[in-house]
């Protein structure tokens, strides 16, 4: 396994592992406050790291790069994370991990309508499998608490839509920056975007929740898994892999989420979860199989980007 593949697999694993953790933290913290705190901690780590390691001169990045980072932060750090955390409050972490992995199929649909890209038989098959998986989760998998589960799935579909729009935006407006610089910029803007709602929730929350060592441990762990490690490994991997490999790596996310939920949080695995997981993995493999022979899409050389800065 080459370095790029290993890094993107690790990235999806980090994101998947953070989902059950976020689920448990939602029992104590409101969504916007938790999101802002974890992103802010990541920004505090990544900004000095980018400045020292990549010699980033923040005043010379240019308006285009800042605009690109702002939009990417809004779609990923803000909307995707908030919808995901709302999702885990109304659905199981395993269900959330599985639904998150239909992202490649949603990207195909949006590419067809927004970028006018053609849909071949394999892509259509992938979309159909992904839709069936969601229907299974939403219908066959919903039990007595169907209202809550349906609401959780709705939030997760909004999260998937947000991250899919991020990929569409990235295709049209590429941001060529070194990995730590890009990760730091996204967490910085994510902090600013979530701060107003976080302050609103802080005014009505019981401050006793901040006295728990386990709560701070969860906040720091989520910040490291979901932001610092996930962002850094993703942006380091992207120049070394093609879109096919990145898409197929999404299959790691529900597997990691399921493993962590079962091992550390006592979650139960239903037959419907297994069926949906198999369908999602199959849709990813089919969607990306025809792209395997293509070269890397718009590769970004990290050293060159550093020199530009």
Rosetta silent file (secondary structure, phi, psi, omega in degrees, C-alpha in Angstrom):
SEQUENCE: XXXXXXXXXXXXXXXXXXXXXXXXXXXXXXXXXXXXXXXXXXXXXXXXXXXXXXXXXXXXXXXXXXXXXXXXXXXXXXXXXXXXXXXXXXXXXXXXXXXXXXXXXXXXXXXXXXXXXXXXXXXXXXXXXXXXXXXXXXXXXXXXXXXXXXXXXXXXXXXXXXXXXXXXXXXXXXXXXXXXXXXXXXXXXXXXXXXXXXXXXXXXXXXXXXXXXXXXXXXXXXXXXXXXXXXXXXXXXXXXXXXXXXXXXXXXXXXXXXXXXXXXXXXXXXXXXXXXXXXXXXXXXXXXXXXXXXXXXXXXXXXXXXXXX
SCORE:     score description
SCORE:     0.000 S_00000001
   1 L     0.000  123.777 -179.689    0.000    0.000    0.000 S_00000001
   2 L   -75.290  170.476 -173.074    1.524    3.337   -1.051 S_00000001
   3 H   -62.057  -42.063 -178.462    1.673    6.319    1.245 S_00000001
   4 H   -62.873  -43.631  179.274   -1.243    8.199   -0.332 S_00000001
   5 H   -64.347  -43.863  179.712   -3.604    5.222   -0.080 S_00000001
   6 H   -60.062  -41.946 -178.128   -2.564    4.553    3.506 S_00000001
   7 H   -67.389  -41.569 -178.603   -3.172    8.175    4.474 S_00000001
   8 H   -70.785  -33.523  175.090   -6.653    8.408    2.909 S_00000001
   9 H   -65.716  -42.733  176.295   -7.642    5.103    4.536 S_00000001
  10 H   -61.618  -41.214  179.976   -6.410    6.431    7.888 S_00000001
  11 H   -59.263  -49.475  179.082   -8.344    9.658    7.318 S_00000001
  12 H   -64.345  -33.053  176.131  -11.637    7.835    6.738 S_00000001
  13 H   -65.896  -41.742  177.802  -10.851    5.657    9.751 S_00000001
  14 H   -62.087  -44.338 -179.976  -10.344    8.728   11.941 S_00000001
  15 H   -63.820  -44.411  178.669  -13.642   10.236   10.764 S_00000001
  16 H   -61.516  -41.452 -179.985  -15.481    6.955   11.310 S_00000001
  17 H   -66.936  -28.040 -178.859  -14.020    6.571   14.805 S_00000001
  18 H   -75.594  -19.758 -176.561  -15.084   10.109   15.711 S_00000001
  19 H   -64.848  -51.927  176.946  -18.766    9.417   14.942 S_00000001
  20 H   -62.192  -34.494  177.282  -19.539    7.218   18.001 S_00000001
  21 H   -62.879  -45.516  176.613  -17.487    9.614   20.144 S_00000001
  22 H   -61.239  -36.413  177.594  -19.582   12.534   18.907 S_00000001
  23 H   -59.130  -46.745 -178.929  -22.691   10.477   19.634 S_00000001
  24 H   -68.268  -35.079 -178.855  -21.665   10.050   23.272 S_00000001
  25 H   -70.788  -24.897  179.891  -20.699   13.730   23.662 S_00000001
  26 L   -70.429  -11.055  174.993  -24.134   14.836   22.462 S_00000001
  27 L   -72.184  -20.018 -175.898  -25.568   13.442   25.699 S_00000001
  28 L  -116.592  -41.851 -172.080  -23.863   16.312   27.529 S_00000001
  29 L  -106.126  144.384  171.007  -23.021   19.130   25.112 S_00000001
  30 L   -71.480  155.818 -169.774  -25.204   21.100   22.685 S_00000001
  31 H   -61.100  -54.272 -173.698  -24.242   20.693   19.029 S_00000001
  32 H   -65.691  -39.140  179.809  -22.980   24.172   18.103 S_00000001
  33 H   -65.035  -45.361  179.492  -20.992   24.655   21.310 S_00000001
  34 H   -63.399  -43.028  179.823  -19.288   21.268   20.972 S_00000001
  35 H   -61.115  -48.375 -178.198  -18.535   21.871   17.289 S_00000001
  36 H   -62.583  -43.161 -178.518  -17.023   25.302   17.902 S_00000001
  37 H   -63.646  -44.518 -177.828  -14.900   24.120   20.819 S_00000001
  38 H   -69.294  -38.474  177.524  -13.438   21.152   18.960 S_00000001
  39 H   -66.681  -40.303 -178.981  -12.717   23.176   15.809 S_00000001
  40 H   -62.453  -42.150  177.915  -11.118   25.962   17.872 S_00000001
  41 H   -61.724  -42.421  178.117   -8.799   23.489   19.607 S_00000001
  42 H   -62.395  -40.350  179.221   -7.819   22.077   16.199 S_00000001
  43 H   -63.572  -40.290  179.056   -7.137   25.607   14.899 S_00000001
  44 H   -62.292  -32.240  178.834   -4.904   26.339   17.895 S_00000001
  45 H   -81.049  -43.709 -170.841   -2.867   23.235   17.019 S_00000001
  46 H   -79.169  -35.242 -177.846   -2.830   23.558   13.227 S_00000001
  47 H   -62.437  -51.002  175.988   -2.144   27.284   12.735 S_00000001
  48 H   -63.358  -34.942  179.653    1.231   27.274   14.569 S_00000001
  49 H   -62.963  -44.068  178.439    2.048   23.918   12.955 S_00000001
  50 H   -66.388  -39.506 -178.531    1.468   25.317    9.454 S_00000001
  51 H   -64.359  -40.864 -177.742    3.385   28.496   10.277 S_00000001
  52 H   -80.817  -50.111 -172.976    6.426   26.606   11.557 S_00000001
  53 H   -76.153  -40.872 -175.252    6.506   23.537    9.305 S_00000001
  54 L  -106.050    4.831  177.479    5.288   25.061    6.006 S_00000001
  55 L    52.371   41.471 -176.875    6.528   28.619    6.609 S_00000001
  56 L   -69.682  128.393  174.344    3.052   29.940    5.789 S_00000001
  57 L  -102.874   97.713 -168.720    2.794   33.713    5.395 S_00000001
  58 H   -63.245  -26.785 -178.495   -0.872   34.235    6.189 S_00000001
  59 H   -80.433   -6.217 -175.788   -1.037   37.800    4.871 S_00000001
  60 H  -116.016   15.993 -177.930    0.138   36.698    1.410 S_00000001
  61 L   -74.787  -27.597  178.359   -2.262   33.851    0.635 S_00000001
  62 L    93.664  152.734 -176.166   -4.513   35.996   -1.528 S_00000001
  63 H   -63.246  -39.625 -178.365   -8.263   36.611   -1.631 S_00000001
  64 H   -60.144  -44.625  179.775   -8.978   33.585   -3.854 S_00000001
  65 H   -66.217  -40.151  179.003   -7.417   31.140   -1.388 S_00000001
  66 H   -67.040  -38.825  177.246   -9.197   32.723    1.576 S_00000001
  67 H   -63.505  -44.453  178.876  -12.513   32.640   -0.278 S_00000001
  68 H   -61.340  -43.406  179.376  -11.948   28.971   -1.148 S_00000001
  69 H   -66.845  -36.432  179.764  -11.104   28.085    2.447 S_00000001
  70 H   -63.318  -46.850 -179.580  -14.139   29.997    3.747 S_00000001
  71 H   -66.860  -42.893  178.692  -16.559   28.106    1.469 S_00000001
  72 H   -63.019  -38.741  177.752  -14.902   24.751    2.149 S_00000001
  73 H   -64.938  -40.025 -179.796  -15.054   25.421    5.892 S_00000001
  74 H   -63.070  -40.450 -176.505  -18.741   26.299    5.658 S_00000001
  75 H   -78.537  -33.552 -175.648  -19.552   23.067    3.791 S_00000001
  76 H  -102.865  -63.143 -174.849  -17.330   20.716    5.808 S_00000001
  77 H   -64.583  -34.553 -175.097  -16.329   22.118    9.188 S_00000001
  78 H   -96.821  -72.031 -173.060  -19.651   23.850    9.827 S_00000001
  79 H   -64.028  -49.192 -177.983  -22.648   22.390    7.971 S_00000001
  80 H   -59.045  -47.237 -176.457  -21.414   18.810    7.621 S_00000001
  81 H   -67.959  -43.100 -179.392  -20.332   18.538   11.256 S_00000001
  82 H   -63.628  -46.361  178.407  -23.416   20.213   12.709 S_00000001
  83 H   -63.406  -38.670  179.312  -25.795   18.063   10.660 S_00000001
  84 H   -62.860  -44.851 -178.926  -23.774   14.951   11.552 S_00000001
  85 H   -69.270  -35.833  172.057  -23.931   15.711   15.272 S_00000001
  86 H   -64.217  -35.579  179.561  -27.650   16.440   15.076 S_00000001
  87 H   -62.894  -43.710 -177.416  -27.925   13.138   13.223 S_00000001
  88 H   -71.741  -15.227  175.396  -26.252   11.090   15.964 S_00000001
  89 L   -77.894  -15.674 -177.654  -28.668   12.548   18.535 S_00000001
  90 L  -123.624    0.416  178.799  -31.569   10.926   16.654 S_00000001
  91 L  -147.177  161.272 -178.798  -29.983    7.821   15.079 S_00000001
  92 L   -70.189  154.348  179.282  -27.408    5.213   16.058 S_00000001
  93 H   -61.947  -33.502  179.117  -23.738    5.831   15.381 S_00000001
  94 H   -65.385  -45.014  178.463  -23.673    2.736   13.160 S_00000001
  95 H   -61.752  -41.700  179.669  -26.536    4.083   11.013 S_00000001
  96 H   -61.643  -44.089  179.585  -24.839    7.457   10.790 S_00000001
  97 H   -62.050  -39.672 -179.934  -21.574    5.875    9.635 S_00000001
  98 H   -67.955  -46.968 -178.514  -23.335    3.885    6.934 S_00000001
  99 H   -64.247  -34.622  178.413  -25.365    6.823    5.613 S_00000001
 100 H   -58.769  -28.328 -173.808  -22.232    9.007    5.557 S_00000001
 101 L   -83.061    1.529  174.801  -20.705    6.597    3.065 S_00000001
 102 L   -84.634    4.720 -178.543  -23.252    7.263    0.320 S_00000001
 103 H   -50.919  -46.689  179.647  -21.346   10.483   -0.378 S_00000001
 104 H   -56.010  -39.621  179.922  -19.774    9.191   -3.649 S_00000001
 105 H   -66.438  -39.612  178.773  -23.241    8.409   -5.047 S_00000001
 106 H   -67.339  -36.753  176.869  -24.549   11.867   -4.111 S_00000001
 107 H   -61.374  -39.997  178.123  -21.489   13.455   -5.732 S_00000001
 108 H   -60.729  -44.087 -179.494  -22.343   11.587   -8.940 S_00000001
 109 H   -64.039  -46.933 -179.317  -25.898   12.952   -8.890 S_00000001
 110 H   -65.821  -36.332  178.044  -24.778   16.528   -8.199 S_00000001
 111 H   -62.788  -36.041  179.153  -22.076   16.279  -10.870 S_00000001
 112 H   -65.444  -44.741 -175.792  -24.754   15.306  -13.386 S_00000001
 113 H   -83.662  -37.830 -173.880  -26.998   18.269  -12.570 S_00000001
 114 H   -95.562  -34.593 -178.433  -24.441   20.953  -11.648 S_00000001
 115 L  -106.499   -0.630  178.007  -21.368   20.030  -13.706 S_00000001
 116 L    60.188   32.181  177.099  -23.235   18.375  -16.606 S_00000001
 117 L   -81.262  147.442 -177.454  -21.132   15.217  -16.284 S_00000001
 118 L   -78.434  147.516  176.936  -22.471   12.069  -17.984 S_00000001
 119 L  -108.236  113.247  176.836  -23.825    9.146  -15.974 S_00000001
 120 L   -85.343 -179.262 -177.827  -22.839    5.734  -17.301 S_00000001
 121 H   -61.685  -41.490 -179.736  -24.381    2.398  -16.384 S_00000001
 122 H   -64.116  -42.086  179.975  -21.914    1.786  -13.556 S_00000001
 123 H   -65.818  -41.081  177.679  -22.579    5.189  -12.009 S_00000001
 124 H   -62.850  -41.188  178.040  -26.343    4.699  -12.229 S_00000001
 125 H   -61.632  -40.924  179.176  -25.982    1.265  -10.625 S_00000001
 126 H   -63.388  -42.542  179.422  -23.945    2.795   -7.795 S_00000001
 127 H   -63.093  -43.751 -179.655  -26.590    5.454   -7.187 S_00000001
 128 H   -61.101  -44.594  179.095  -29.374    2.853   -7.134 S_00000001
 129 H   -61.905  -42.390  179.929  -27.508    0.703   -4.581 S_00000001
 130 H   -64.393  -41.648  178.950  -26.850    3.725   -2.355 S_00000001
 131 H   -64.487  -41.290  177.885  -30.500    4.799   -2.502 S_00000001
 132 H   -61.937  -40.484  178.713  -31.643    1.268   -1.636 S_00000001
 133 H   -59.956  -44.053  179.989  -29.273    1.247    1.340 S_00000001
 134 H   -66.777  -39.974  178.570  -30.763    4.490    2.671 S_00000001
 135 H   -62.684  -39.851  177.786  -34.303    3.215    2.117 S_00000001
 136 H   -62.599  -44.209  179.233  -33.467    0.065    4.050 S_00000001
 137 H   -64.105  -35.824 -173.271  -32.067    2.131    6.906 S_00000001
 138 H   -83.800  -29.330 -175.578  -35.077    4.444    6.846 S_00000001
 139 H  -106.873  -65.524 -177.223  -37.855    1.865    6.461 S_00000001
 140 H   -67.736  -30.227 -175.944  -36.785   -1.631    7.448 S_00000001
 141 L   -86.523   -9.669 -178.608  -34.342   -0.375   10.052 S_00000001
 142 L   -85.399  128.336 -177.328  -36.722    1.979   11.841 S_00000001
 143 L  -106.301 -141.433 -175.250  -38.318    0.450   14.879 S_00000001
 144 L   -62.879  -32.803  179.481  -40.714    1.795   17.490 S_00000001
 145 L   -90.096   47.535 -172.327  -38.883    5.100   17.709 S_00000001
 146 H   -60.814  -35.018 -179.176  -39.354    5.678   13.969 S_00000001
 147 H   -61.054  -46.763 -179.659  -39.873    9.404   14.309 S_00000001
 148 H   -65.391  -43.871 -178.386  -36.506    9.915   15.971 S_00000001
 149 H   -64.640  -42.066  178.802  -34.707    7.567   13.582 S_00000001
 150 H   -62.696  -38.538  178.857  -36.261    9.187   10.515 S_00000001
 151 H   -66.790  -40.596  177.975  -35.227   12.607   11.815 S_00000001
 152 H   -62.858  -41.813  178.532  -31.692   11.395   12.390 S_00000001
 153 H   -65.269  -36.589  177.679  -31.497    9.999    8.866 S_00000001
 154 H   -62.454  -44.631  177.961  -32.797   13.315    7.486 S_00000001
 155 H   -62.522  -38.004 -179.865  -30.012   15.193    9.287 S_00000001
 156 H   -68.369  -36.277  176.430  -27.465   12.695    7.967 S_00000001
 157 H   -64.895  -36.446  175.340  -28.691   13.155    4.404 S_00000001
 158 H   -65.637  -37.315  176.948  -28.217   16.910    4.867 S_00000001
 159 H   -64.602  -43.696  178.794  -24.692   16.210    6.134 S_00000001
 160 H   -63.586  -39.949  177.917  -23.966   14.058    3.093 S_00000001
 161 H   -61.890  -40.378 -179.960  -25.355   16.791    0.819 S_00000001
 162 H   -63.474  -48.115 -178.210  -23.043   19.347    2.467 S_00000001
 163 H   -69.485  -30.335  177.734  -19.899   17.256    2.052 S_00000001
 164 H   -69.003  -40.672  176.243  -20.911   16.365   -1.518 S_00000001
 165 H   -62.935  -31.317  175.646  -21.303   20.046   -2.395 S_00000001
 166 H   -60.452  -44.969  179.781  -17.807   20.512   -0.984 S_00000001
 167 H   -65.808  -37.325  177.270  -16.431   18.057   -3.555 S_00000001
 168 H   -64.716  -44.202  178.341  -18.369   19.813   -6.335 S_00000001
 169 H   -61.863  -41.537 -178.769  -17.001   23.170   -5.207 S_00000001
 170 H   -63.020  -30.652  178.262  -13.490   21.745   -5.042 S_00000001
 171 H   -69.190  -34.790 -175.528  -13.786   20.654   -8.678 S_00000001
 172 H   -90.446  -32.857 -177.220  -14.679   24.169   -9.838 S_00000001
 173 L  -131.593   87.534 -178.336  -12.536   26.236   -7.457 S_00000001
 174 L   -76.530  142.178  177.246   -9.363   24.438   -6.448 S_00000001
 175 L  -113.590  108.079 -175.117   -7.364   25.769   -3.496 S_00000001
 176 L   -95.753   88.414  179.702   -3.679   24.948   -3.988 S_00000001
 177 L  -133.936  155.289  176.320   -2.181   25.180   -0.523 S_00000001
 178 L   -60.748  157.313 -172.711    0.053   22.892    1.569 S_00000001
 179 H   -56.265  -52.330 -177.129   -1.817   20.364    3.758 S_00000001
 180 H   -67.362  -33.580  178.351   -1.383   21.914    7.206 S_00000001
 181 H   -65.200  -45.466  179.424   -2.067   25.407    5.836 S_00000001
 182 H   -65.242  -43.363  178.875   -5.314   24.298    4.226 S_00000001
 183 H   -63.305  -40.946  179.452   -6.373   22.351    7.328 S_00000001
 184 H   -65.662  -41.343  178.911   -5.549   25.326    9.551 S_00000001
 185 H   -62.766  -41.704 -179.800   -7.503   27.725    7.328 S_00000001
 186 H   -66.241  -41.073  179.550  -10.582   25.521    7.350 S_00000001
 187 H   -70.302  -33.297  177.480  -10.563   25.134   11.132 S_00000001
 188 H   -63.633  -50.555 -179.919  -10.027   28.889   11.589 S_00000001
 189 H   -68.763  -33.160  176.345  -13.012   29.815    9.428 S_00000001
 190 H   -62.566  -38.424  176.991  -15.031   26.965   10.926 S_00000001
 191 H   -62.962  -45.312  179.920  -14.459   28.435   14.372 S_00000001
 192 H   -63.760  -39.358 -176.396  -15.658   31.877   13.247 S_00000001
 193 H   -71.126  -32.127 -178.726  -18.730   30.431   11.516 S_00000001
 194 H   -93.669   -9.768 -175.027  -19.877   28.371   14.498 S_00000001
 195 H   -61.475  -45.908 -178.335  -18.988   30.932   17.193 S_00000001
 196 H   -57.404  -48.177  179.506  -22.256   32.971   17.215 S_00000001
 197 H   -68.877  -31.407  177.705  -24.496   29.932   17.768 S_00000001
 198 H   -65.289  -42.583  177.787  -21.974   28.485   20.238 S_00000001
 199 H   -64.561  -36.865  177.795  -22.129   31.658   22.348 S_00000001
 200 H   -63.515  -44.779  179.540  -25.928   31.524   22.240 S_00000001
 201 H   -69.594  -33.415  179.650  -25.942   27.943   23.517 S_00000001
 202 H   -62.480  -32.513 -178.003  -23.279   28.746   26.112 S_00000001
 203 L   -68.027  -18.043 -177.123  -25.575   31.356   27.684 S_00000001
 204 L  -118.849    6.254 -176.767  -28.151   28.691   28.527 S_00000001
 205 L   -95.743  152.449  176.327  -25.986   25.664   29.318 S_00000001
 206 L   -75.892  115.470 -175.698  -25.086   24.382   32.774 S_00000001
 207 H   -66.330   -9.176  178.774  -21.414   25.295   33.223 S_00000001
 208 H   -64.636  -20.451 -179.356  -20.953   22.259   35.452 S_00000001
 209 H   -65.145  -20.463 -178.811  -20.436   20.182   32.289 S_00000001
 210 H   -85.793   -2.564 -178.911  -16.978   21.764   31.956 S_00000001
 211 H   -89.345   -5.993 -177.583  -15.857   20.426   35.347 S_00000001
 212 L   -89.534  128.756  177.335  -15.670   16.833   34.159 S_00000001
 213 H   -66.803  -35.207  179.659  -12.278   15.476   33.128 S_00000001
 214 H   -67.120  -34.135  178.004  -13.971   12.885   30.921 S_00000001
 215 H   -64.983  -44.889  178.309  -15.856   15.639   29.087 S_00000001
 216 H   -67.076  -33.779  175.513  -12.636   17.479   28.293 S_00000001
 217 H   -62.689  -41.206  177.481  -11.053   14.196   27.291 S_00000001
 218 H   -65.771  -39.986  179.359  -13.891   13.629   24.817 S_00000001
 219 H   -63.226  -47.880 -178.504  -13.589   17.161   23.436 S_00000001
 220 H   -66.366  -41.397 -179.624   -9.841   16.871   22.898 S_00000001
 221 H   -64.223  -42.066  178.346  -10.105   13.366   21.433 S_00000001
 222 H   -64.903  -39.512  178.919  -12.821   14.437   18.982 S_00000001
 223 H   -61.999  -41.305 -179.581  -10.771   17.477   18.003 S_00000001
 224 H   -70.961  -45.773 -177.399   -7.740   15.302   17.277 S_00000001
 225 H   -71.422  -53.929 -171.908   -9.629   12.536   15.455 S_00000001
 226 H   -78.389  -20.845 -176.371  -12.254   14.530   13.572 S_00000001
 227 H  -119.303  -68.007 -172.072  -10.179   17.603   12.752 S_00000001
 228 H   -61.248  -55.543 -176.738   -6.398   17.530   13.209 S_00000001
 229 H   -72.349  -43.284 -178.060   -5.689   13.953   12.105 S_00000001
 230 H   -64.395  -48.402 -179.857   -8.548   13.620    9.599 S_00000001
 231 H   -64.888  -46.011 -175.744   -7.850   16.930    7.823 S_00000001
 232 H   -63.472  -46.707 -179.178   -4.055   16.562    7.831 S_00000001
 233 H   -66.934  -36.268  178.804   -4.043   13.011    6.468 S_00000001
 234 H   -63.219  -50.033 -175.863   -6.673   13.867    3.845 S_00000001
 235 H   -72.855  -24.122  172.324   -4.809   16.877    2.453 S_00000001
 236 H   -74.891  -32.259 -176.418   -1.491   15.002    2.513 S_00000001
 237 H   -78.029  -37.363 -169.917   -3.057   12.080    0.669 S_00000001
 238 H   -55.618  -41.108  178.892   -4.942   13.936   -2.074 S_00000001
 239 L   -66.150  -17.526 -173.595   -1.911   14.939   -4.216 S_00000001
 240 L  -104.271   -0.288 -178.858   -0.728   11.320   -4.275 S_00000001
 241 L  -132.985  166.594  176.151   -3.972    9.523   -5.186 S_00000001
 242 L   -99.089  174.057 -176.370   -6.716    9.806   -7.780 S_00000001
 243 H   -62.037  -32.118  179.886  -10.410   10.483   -7.252 S_00000001
 244 H   -59.844  -49.442 -178.465  -11.179    6.770   -7.565 S_00000001
 245 H   -64.126  -41.183  178.846   -9.059    5.830   -4.569 S_00000001
 246 H   -61.144  -41.429 -179.837  -10.444    8.693   -2.490 S_00000001
 247 H   -67.686  -43.005 -179.522  -13.987    7.590   -3.246 S_00000001
 248 H   -65.379  -29.539 -179.428  -13.355    3.930   -2.482 S_00000001
 249 L   -65.384  -18.176  177.205  -11.770    4.877    0.857 S_00000001
 250 L   -58.093  -24.488 -179.795  -15.205    6.050    2.020 S_00000001
 251 H   -63.847  -21.532 -179.292  -15.978    2.383    2.656 S_00000001
 252 H   -71.694  -29.981 -173.606  -13.615    2.518    5.630 S_00000001
 253 H   -58.823  -54.357 -179.165  -15.775    5.094    7.442 S_00000001
 254 H   -66.874  -29.377  178.274  -18.802    2.921    8.355 S_00000001
 255 H   -65.536  -45.655  179.172  -16.518    0.001    9.202 S_00000001
 256 H   -65.363  -43.274  179.398  -14.533    2.143   11.663 S_00000001
 257 H   -61.264  -43.261  179.726  -17.705    3.699   13.104 S_00000001
 258 H   -64.962  -44.278 -178.582  -19.271    0.268   13.572 S_00000001
 259 H   -62.515  -44.839 -179.473  -16.136   -1.208   15.166 S_00000001
 260 H   -67.869  -42.033 -179.778  -15.754    1.661   17.657 S_00000001
 261 H   -62.846  -40.687 -179.770  -19.482    1.715   18.486 S_00000001
 262 H   -71.814  -39.021 -173.589  -19.527   -2.031   19.133 S_00000001
 263 H   -78.487  -44.545 -171.009  -16.248   -2.114   21.067 S_00000001
 264 H  -107.770  -18.174 -173.814  -16.428    0.965   23.275 S_00000001
 265 L  -121.445    9.765  174.231  -20.069    2.061   23.398 S_00000001
 266 L    63.490   26.448  179.734  -22.002   -1.213   23.615 S_00000001
 267 L   -70.788  156.413  177.723  -23.924   -0.660   20.378 S_00000001
 268 L  -109.436  140.316 -178.566  -25.833   -3.548   18.814 S_00000001
 269 L   -99.737  116.336  179.752  -25.443   -4.543   15.174 S_00000001
 270 L   -89.407  160.017  176.894  -28.732   -5.333   13.430 S_00000001
 271 H   -59.197  -38.588 -178.927  -29.160   -7.440   10.320 S_00000001
 272 H   -64.242  -32.706  177.101  -30.416   -4.362    8.504 S_00000001
 273 H   -65.909  -41.275 -179.924  -27.158   -2.562    9.345 S_00000001
 274 H   -64.379  -44.504  179.945  -25.125   -5.370    7.806 S_00000001
 275 H   -62.087  -47.578 -179.538  -27.238   -5.389    4.632 S_00000001
 276 H   -63.449  -38.849  179.166  -27.056   -1.617    4.239 S_00000001
 277 H   -62.192  -44.067  179.116  -23.296   -1.642    4.894 S_00000001
 278 H   -62.574  -42.363 -179.543  -22.754   -4.240    2.164 S_00000001
 279 H   -64.786  -40.565 -179.604  -24.860   -2.231   -0.310 S_00000001
 280 H   -65.853  -45.616  178.516  -22.986    1.004    0.457 S_00000001
 281 H   -61.036  -41.253  178.573  -19.564   -0.617    0.037 S_00000001
 282 H   -63.513  -40.044  179.924  -20.738   -2.173   -3.235 S_00000001
 283 H   -64.762  -37.874  178.917  -21.998    1.184   -4.511 S_00000001
 284 H   -66.150  -44.625 -179.207  -18.643    2.820   -3.752 S_00000001
 285 H   -64.058  -40.598  179.265  -16.697    0.074   -5.523 S_00000001
 286 H   -68.778  -43.854 -177.507  -18.938    0.226   -8.579 S_00000001
 287 H   -61.255  -34.392 -174.025  -18.960    4.019   -8.730 S_00000001
 288 H   -99.809   -9.955 -174.072  -15.188    4.235   -8.664 S_00000001
 289 H   -61.083  -36.978 -177.923  -14.212    1.120  -10.644 S_00000001
 290 L   -77.375   -7.752 -179.726  -14.301    2.867  -14.034 S_00000001
 291 L   -95.950   -5.125 -170.652  -12.052    5.642  -12.734 S_00000001
 292 L   -63.039  -31.098 -175.659   -9.185    3.384  -11.661 S_00000001
 293 L   -84.219   -6.579 -178.033   -7.264    3.693  -14.895 S_00000001
 294 L   -79.374  156.388  177.869   -7.353    7.496  -14.933 S_00000001
 295 L   -78.756  173.049 -178.665   -4.428    9.595  -13.838 S_00000001
 296 L   -61.685  131.814 -178.278   -4.463   11.789  -10.761 S_00000001
 297 L   -80.354  115.123  176.914   -7.039   14.560  -11.094 S_00000001
 298 L    46.623   63.459 -178.147   -5.362   17.974  -10.914 S_00000001
 299 L   -63.541  146.585  179.051   -2.469   16.929   -8.652 S_00000001
 300 L  -117.199  116.961  179.307   -1.125   19.486   -6.221 S_00000001
 301 L   -82.115  119.895 -174.848    2.569   19.363   -5.476 S_00000001
 302 H   -61.900  -42.583 -179.198    3.048   20.240   -1.816 S_00000001
 303 H   -63.968  -41.447  179.167    6.545   21.655   -2.288 S_00000001
 304 H   -63.056  -42.811 -179.473    5.432   23.805   -5.217 S_00000001
 305 H   -63.557  -37.378  178.939    2.462   25.127   -3.242 S_00000001
 306 H   -64.203  -39.717  179.609    4.767   25.985   -0.364 S_00000001
 307 H   -65.156  -36.320  179.114    7.066   27.907   -2.679 S_00000001
 308 H   -62.364  -36.825 -179.459    4.108   29.872   -4.052 S_00000001
 309 L   -69.435    0.000    0.000    3.204   30.999   -0.574 S_00000001
